[in-house]
Amino acid sequence: MLSGAHTVGFDCSGLAQYAVYQGTHKKIARVAGAQYADHQCHHVPYAQHQPGDLVFFNDGGSIHHVAVISGHDRMVHAPHTGDHVREAAVYVKGRMDLVTRCW
């Protein structure tokens, strides 16, 4: 969870870290790029995604966003630091071909 002088809430990777811990009691890495590579988790093709998997987005180089799969092609995410956590359709643009499963 992020907190500062004017911000309280989750950023995307903080939400993912919190969700994984609540579901599995595993403490995964704090930032999205490190979460994608976390040794406690494994990758599966996006087509096989299940609720609880982490879906990542990149800009052609580095990972810049992570969300938690909530259902078929749906995700729960924190769009921007301090914004409200919400459910949305999984973005197509920048979506990586593999999801990370930590359970």
Salt bridges, closest charged atoms under 4 A:
ASP11 OD1 - ARG30 NH2 3.03
ASP53 OD1 - ARG101 NE 2.83
ASP73 OD1 - HIS49 NE2 3.96
ASP73 OD2 - HIS72 NE2 3.11
ASP83 OD1 - ARG86 NH2 2.80
GLU87 OE2 - ARG74 NE 3.99
